[in-house]
Amino acid sequence: MRSKRHAGVAITGLALALTICAPAFAKDTRKVHLTYGASLNGKQLKEGIYKVEWESHSPQVTVTFFDGKNAVVTAEGHWADRHSNSPTNAFVFDTGSDGARTLIEFQPAGSQQAIVFGEGTSTSQASESKSPTS
């Protein structure tokens, strides 16, 4: 009887610990439409629809872009606070002098935080993603 009570307390404690820690290591996914081709982490992303999956390691984030079931690119980033919620999935690009775009930020729809991939040094350009049909 006593060991069952200790097991119950241990399981309850473990469940509570997992509930508290889960948001710090949460995975999330969005289907997005990248309106411009751009590079990320040295890989080229063509204009199109992608599944974006990220795993938070607060404040660091690992992000993977999928084309269908195939991972196209994985990149590290960090969370940064923004002043307002984005009504749509939004991207920020750095445009080089040659016109090439580099993806430097992704703000998921409904979030006041954005995932920042790198520091833009040229002209930054924001783009909102149109919601793809599922």
NULOKOL-895046 format. One line per field, with one value per atom (N, C-alpha, C, O): z, y, x; chain; atom name. Coordinates in steps of 0.1 Angstrom, whole numbers, always signed. Example, Ala and Ser with C-alpha at 12.3 -4.5 7.8 and 13.67 -1.06 7.14 Angstrom:
<kolkes>
zz: (+78|+78|+78|+85|+71|+71|+79|+80)
yy: (-57|-45|-33|-33|-22|-11|+0|+11)
xx: (+132|+123|+132|+142|+128|+137|+129|+134)
unit: (A|A|A|A|A|A|A|A)
site: (N|CA|C|O|N|CA|C|O)
</kolkes>
This chain:
<kolkes>
zz: (+0|+0|+0|-7|+8|+9|-4|-8|-10|-23|-34|-43|-34|-44|-42|-52|-29|-27|-31|-37|-29|-33|-49|-55|-55|-70|-75|-85|-69|-73|-72|-81|-61|-59|-69|-75|-72|-82|-96|-103|-99|-113|-114|-124|-103|-103|-104|-112|-97|-98|-112|-117|-118|-131|-141|-150|-140|-149|-148|-158|-136|-133|-139|-146|-137|-143|-158|-164|-165|-179|-184|-195|-177|-181|-180|-189|-170|-168|-179|-184|-182|-191|-206|-214|-209|-223|-231|-242|-227|-235|-239|-250|-231|-234|-245|-252|-248|-259|-268|-273|-271|-279|-294|-298|-301|-316|-321|-315|-332|-338|-353|-358|-360|-375|-381|-376|-392|-400|-415|-419|-423|-437|-442|-439|-450|-454|-469|-476|-474|-488|-489|-485|-493|-494|-508|-518|-507|-519|-528|-539|-523|-530|-528|-518|-538|-536|-527|-528|-518|-509|-505|-505|-500|-494|-479|-473|-473|-458|-455|-460|-446|-442|-454|-454|-465|-476|-486|-497|-483|-492|-499|-493|-511|-518|-516|-517|-512|-511|-523|-524|-531|-542|-537|-526|-545|-541|-541|-550|-531|-531|-517|-508|-516|-503|-496|-502|-483|-475|-461|-457|-455|-441|-434|-436|-424|-416|-402|-396|-397|-383|-375|-380|-363|-354|-340|-335|-334|-320|-312|-315|-302|-293|-282|-276|-280|-270|-262|-260|-259|-254|-249|-240|-255|-266|-280|-290|-281|-294|-300|-293|-314|-321|-333|-340|-335|-347|-357|-353|-369|-379|-391|-396|-396|-408|-418|-414|-430|-441|-449|-453|-451|-458|-471|-471|-482|-494|-495|-499|-492|-491|-478|-467|-480|-469|-468|-459|-478|-479|-472|-475|-462|-456|-466|-472|-468|-477|-470|-475|-459|-451|-436|-433|-428|-414|-409|-413|-401|-396|-382|-377|-375|-361|-361|-369|-351|-349|-335|-326|-332|-318|-318|-328|-307|-306|-303|-295|-309|-307|-305|-313|-295|-293|-304|-308|-308|-318|-311|-301|-316|-310|-311|-303|-321|-323|-329|-334|-328|-334|-349|-354|-356|-371|-375|-370|-383|-387|-396|-397|-403|-412|-409|-402|-415|-414|-422|-434|-416|-422|-423|-414|-433|-435|-437|-442|-433|-436|-443|-439|-454|-463|-463|-461|-464|-466|-481|-487|-488|-502|-505|-501|-511|-513|-525|-532|-528|-539|-552|-562|-553|-565|-567|-577|-557|-558|-551|-550|-547|-541|-527|-520|-524|-511|-501|-505|-489|-478|-468|-463|-464|-453|-440|-436|-433|-420|-408|-397|-411|-400|-405|-416|-396|-398|-385|-374|-387|-376|-379|-388|-371|-373|-370|-362|-378|-376|-362|-356|-357|-343|-332|-320|-336|-326|-324|-334|-312|-310|-310|-307|-314|-314|-328|-336|-332|-345|-343|-334|-353|-353|-362|-373|-356|-363|-367|-358|-380|-384|-385|-383|-388|-389|-389|-389|-389|-389|-404|-411|-408|-421|-422|-413|-432|-434|-446|-447|-454|-466|-464|-453|-475|-474|-470|-477|-459|-455|-461|-463|-464|-471|-464|-463|-460|-453|-463|-473|-460|-469|-461|-452|-463|-456|-465|-477|-458|-466|-467|-457|-479|-481|-475|-477|-469|-464|-475|-483|-476|-486|-483|-471|-493|-490|-487|-493|-477|-472|-479|-477)
yy: (-12|+0|+13|+22|+12|+24|+26|+38|+15|+17|+22|+30|+19|+24|+39|+47|+44|+58|+66|+76|+60|+66|+67|+76|+56|+55|+66|+73|+68|+78|+92|+100|+94|+108|+110|+121|+100|+101|+103|+112|+96|+98|+112|+119|+117|+130|+141|+151|+139|+148|+148|+159|+137|+136|+143|+150|+141|+147|+162|+169|+167|+181|+187|+198|+180|+185|+185|+195|+175|+175|+186|+192|+189|+200|+214|+222|+215|+228|+229|+240|+219|+219|+219|+223|+213|+211|+224|+223|+235|+247|+251|+257|+248|+252|+244|+248|+232|+224|+220|+208|+229|+226|+226|+234|+218|+218|+224|+223|+232|+238|+237|+236|+238|+236|+246|+249|+252|+260|+257|+253|+258|+257|+271|+279|+274|+288|+289|+279|+301|+304|+314|+326|+310|+319|+326|+320|+339|+347|+350|+354|+349|+351|+339|+333|+337|+327|+334|+346|+327|+333|+322|+310|+326|+316|+316|+326|+305|+303|+293|+282|+297|+288|+282|+270|+290|+286|+278|+274|+275|+267|+276|+285|+273|+281|+275|+263|+284|+281|+288|+300|+280|+286|+292|+288|+301|+306|+294|+285|+293|+282|+279|+287|+268|+264|+254|+244|+257|+248|+246|+253|+235|+232|+237|+232|+246|+251|+245|+246|+238|+231|+237|+238|+241|+246|+240|+236|+238|+233|+243|+247|+248|+258|+252|+242|+258|+255|+268|+272|+275|+288|+294|+289|+305|+313|+308|+314|+298|+293|+285|+279|+284|+277|+269|+275|+257|+250|+249|+244|+254|+255|+247|+247|+239|+231|+235|+235|+237|+239|+226|+220|+222|+209|+212|+221|+206|+206|+192|+182|+191|+178|+171|+177|+159|+152|+154|+149|+161|+163|+175|+186|+174|+186|+193|+187|+206|+214|+220|+220|+226|+233|+233|+235|+232|+234|+245|+245|+254|+265|+268|+265|+274|+278|+293|+301|+296|+310|+313|+304|+324|+328|+336|+343|+335|+343|+357|+360|+366|+380|+386|+383|+395|+401|+411|+418|+412|+422|+430|+425|+441|+450|+445|+449|+437|+433|+419|+414|+413|+400|+402|+412|+392|+392|+385|+374|+392|+385|+373|+365|+373|+362|+358|+365|+347|+343|+353|+356|+359|+370|+366|+360|+371|+369|+382|+392|+383|+394|+389|+380|+396|+393|+404|+415|+400|+409|+408|+398|+420|+420|+426|+437|+418|+422|+431|+433|+437|+446|+440|+446|+427|+419|+415|+408|+419|+416|+402|+399|+394|+381|+383|+392|+375|+376|+366|+354|+369|+360|+361|+372|+350|+350|+352|+345|+363|+366|+365|+366|+364|+364|+357|+359|+350|+344|+347|+343|+353|+356|+348|+351|+338|+330|+338|+347|+335|+342|+341|+330|+352|+352|+354|+353|+355|+355|+369|+377|+373|+386|+383|+393|+371|+368|+364|+358|+366|+362|+354|+356|+345|+337|+345|+347|+349|+356|+347|+341|+346|+337|+344|+337|+357|+364|+379|+383|+386|+400|+405|+403|+413|+419|+431|+439|+432|+443|+452|+463|+447|+455|+459|+461|+461|+466|+454|+444|+456|+445|+447|+459|+437|+437|+427|+415|+432|+423|+418|+424|+406|+400|+392|+384|+393|+385|+373|+374|+362|+349|+348|+350|+345|+342|+328|+319|+326|+313|+303|+305|+293|+282|+274|+273|+269|+260|+247|+241|+241|+228|+217|+205)
xx: (+8|+0|+9|+6|+19|+28|+35|+37|+40|+47|+38|+43|+25|+16|+14|+13|+14|+13|+25|+24|+37|+49|+50|+55|+46|+45|+36|+39|+24|+15|+20|+19|+27|+34|+45|+46|+53|+63|+58|+63|+47|+41|+35|+36|+28|+23|+34|+32|+45|+56|+62|+65|+63|+69|+60|+64|+47|+37|+38|+37|+39|+40|+53|+52|+64|+76|+76|+81|+70|+69|+60|+63|+49|+40|+47|+45|+55|+62|+73|+75|+81|+92|+88|+95|+76|+72|+73|+78|+68|+68|+82|+84|+92|+106|+111|+121|+106|+111|+99|+99|+90|+79|+82|+90|+75|+76|+63|+53|+65|+53|+55|+66|+44|+44|+35|+24|+38|+30|+31|+42|+21|+22|+22|+14|+32|+35|+37|+41|+34|+37|+49|+47|+60|+72|+70|+71|+68|+65|+77|+75|+89|+101|+111|+110|+119|+130|+140|+142|+146|+156|+166|+162|+177|+186|+185|+182|+188|+188|+198|+198|+208|+218|+226|+230|+228|+235|+227|+233|+215|+206|+196|+191|+192|+182|+168|+166|+159|+145|+138|+139|+131|+124|+110|+106|+105|+91|+82|+83|+73|+64|+59|+61|+52|+45|+54|+59|+57|+65|+58|+49|+62|+58|+71|+82|+68|+79|+77|+66|+87|+86|+97|+109|+94|+105|+104|+93|+115|+116|+123|+135|+117|+122|+131|+128|+143|+152|+155|+166|+144|+143|+157|+163|+161|+155|+160|+155|+168|+172|+161|+153|+162|+152|+158|+167|+154|+159|+147|+136|+149|+138|+141|+153|+131|+133|+122|+110|+126|+116|+115|+125|+102|+100|+92|+83|+96|+89|+83|+90|+70|+64|+70|+69|+75|+81|+96|+103|+102|+116|+121|+116|+130|+136|+145|+154|+143|+150|+162|+173|+160|+170|+166|+155|+176|+175|+184|+196|+179|+187|+185|+174|+194|+193|+189|+194|+181|+178|+175|+178|+170|+166|+153|+150|+145|+133|+136|+145|+128|+129|+115|+106|+113|+100|+97|+106|+85|+80|+69|+63|+65|+56|+41|+33|+38|+24|+24|+33|+12|+9|+9|+4|+15|+14|+1|-2|-8|-20|-18|-27|-6|-3|+11|+19|+15|+30|+37|+34|+48|+55|+70|+75|+76|+91|+98|+92|+110|+118|+131|+137|+134|+145|+155|+152|+168|+179|+182|+184|+181|+184|+198|+201|+206|+220|+221|+211|+232|+234|+231|+228|+233|+230|+216|+212|+207|+193|+189|+178|+200|+197|+191|+196|+181|+175|+180|+182|+181|+184|+173|+170|+168|+157|+164|+172|+160|+166|+156|+160|+143|+133|+120|+116|+114|+101|+92|+96|+81|+71|+59|+51|+56|+44|+31|+31|+21|+8|+3|+4|-2|-7|+3|+0|+16|+27|+32|+33|+36|+43|+58|+66|+63|+77|+80|+72|+93|+97|+110|+117|+113|+125|+135|+132|+146|+156|+168|+174|+171|+182|+195|+205|+196|+208|+206|+195|+217|+216|+217|+226|+207|+206|+215|+215|+223|+232|+228|+233|+220|+216|+201|+197|+194|+180|+172|+172|+164|+155|+142|+137|+135|+122|+113|+116|+101|+92|+82|+79|+77|+67|+58|+62|+45|+35|+32|+31|+30|+27|+12|+4|+7|-7|-10|-1|-21|-24|-26|-35|-18|-20|-33|-36|-39|-50|-45|-36|-52|-47|-54|-51)
unit: (A|A|A|A|A|A|A|A|A|A|A|A|A|A|A|A|A|A|A|A|A|A|A|A|A|A|A|A|A|A|A|A|A|A|A|A|A|A|A|A|A|A|A|A|A|A|A|A|A|A|A|A|A|A|A|A|A|A|A|A|A|A|A|A|A|A|A|A|A|A|A|A|A|A|A|A|A|A|A|A|A|A|A|A|A|A|A|A|A|A|A|A|A|A|A|A|A|A|A|A|A|A|A|A|A|A|A|A|A|A|A|A|A|A|A|A|A|A|A|A|A|A|A|A|A|A|A|A|A|A|A|A|A|A|A|A|A|A|A|A|A|A|A|A|A|A|A|A|A|A|A|A|A|A|A|A|A|A|A|A|A|A|A|A|A|A|A|A|A|A|A|A|A|A|A|A|A|A|A|A|A|A|A|A|A|A|A|A|A|A|A|A|A|A|A|A|A|A|A|A|A|A|A|A|A|A|A|A|A|A|A|A|A|A|A|A|A|A|A|A|A|A|A|A|A|A|A|A|A|A|A|A|A|A|A|A|A|A|A|A|A|A|A|A|A|A|A|A|A|A|A|A|A|A|A|A|A|A|A|A|A|A|A|A|A|A|A|A|A|A|A|A|A|A|A|A|A|A|A|A|A|A|A|A|A|A|A|A|A|A|A|A|A|A|A|A|A|A|A|A|A|A|A|A|A|A|A|A|A|A|A|A|A|A|A|A|A|A|A|A|A|A|A|A|A|A|A|A|A|A|A|A|A|A|A|A|A|A|A|A|A|A|A|A|A|A|A|A|A|A|A|A|A|A|A|A|A|A|A|A|A|A|A|A|A|A|A|A|A|A|A|A|A|A|A|A|A|A|A|A|A|A|A|A|A|A|A|A|A|A|A|A|A|A|A|A|A|A|A|A|A|A|A|A|A|A|A|A|A|A|A|A|A|A|A|A|A|A|A|A|A|A|A|A|A|A|A|A|A|A|A|A|A|A|A|A|A|A|A|A|A|A|A|A|A|A|A|A|A|A|A|A|A|A|A|A|A|A|A|A|A|A|A|A|A|A|A|A|A|A|A|A|A|A|A|A|A|A|A|A|A|A|A|A|A|A|A|A|A|A|A|A|A|A|A|A|A|A|A|A|A|A|A|A|A|A|A|A|A|A|A|A|A|A|A|A|A|A|A|A|A|A|A|A|A|A|A|A|A|A|A|A|A|A|A|A)
site: (N|CA|C|O|N|CA|C|O|N|CA|C|O|N|CA|C|O|N|CA|C|O|N|CA|C|O|N|CA|C|O|N|CA|C|O|N|CA|C|O|N|CA|C|O|N|CA|C|O|N|CA|C|O|N|CA|C|O|N|CA|C|O|N|CA|C|O|N|CA|C|O|N|CA|C|O|N|CA|C|O|N|CA|C|O|N|CA|C|O|N|CA|C|O|N|CA|C|O|N|CA|C|O|N|CA|C|O|N|CA|C|O|N|CA|C|O|N|CA|C|O|N|CA|C|O|N|CA|C|O|N|CA|C|O|N|CA|C|O|N|CA|C|O|N|CA|C|O|N|CA|C|O|N|CA|C|O|N|CA|C|O|N|CA|C|O|N|CA|C|O|N|CA|C|O|N|CA|C|O|N|CA|C|O|N|CA|C|O|N|CA|C|O|N|CA|C|O|N|CA|C|O|N|CA|C|O|N|CA|C|O|N|CA|C|O|N|CA|C|O|N|CA|C|O|N|CA|C|O|N|CA|C|O|N|CA|C|O|N|CA|C|O|N|CA|C|O|N|CA|C|O|N|CA|C|O|N|CA|C|O|N|CA|C|O|N|CA|C|O|N|CA|C|O|N|CA|C|O|N|CA|C|O|N|CA|C|O|N|CA|C|O|N|CA|C|O|N|CA|C|O|N|CA|C|O|N|CA|C|O|N|CA|C|O|N|CA|C|O|N|CA|C|O|N|CA|C|O|N|CA|C|O|N|CA|C|O|N|CA|C|O|N|CA|C|O|N|CA|C|O|N|CA|C|O|N|CA|C|O|N|CA|C|O|N|CA|C|O|N|CA|C|O|N|CA|C|O|N|CA|C|O|N|CA|C|O|N|CA|C|O|N|CA|C|O|N|CA|C|O|N|CA|C|O|N|CA|C|O|N|CA|C|O|N|CA|C|O|N|CA|C|O|N|CA|C|O|N|CA|C|O|N|CA|C|O|N|CA|C|O|N|CA|C|O|N|CA|C|O|N|CA|C|O|N|CA|C|O|N|CA|C|O|N|CA|C|O|N|CA|C|O|N|CA|C|O|N|CA|C|O|N|CA|C|O|N|CA|C|O|N|CA|C|O|N|CA|C|O|N|CA|C|O|N|CA|C|O|N|CA|C|O|N|CA|C|O|N|CA|C|O|N|CA|C|O|N|CA|C|O|N|CA|C|O|N|CA|C|O|N|CA|C|O|N|CA|C|O|N|CA|C|O|N|CA|C|O|N|CA|C|O|N|CA|C|O|N|CA|C|O|N|CA|C|O|N|CA|C|O|N|CA|C|O|N|CA|C|O|N|CA|C|O|N|CA|C|O|N|CA|C|O)
</kolkes>
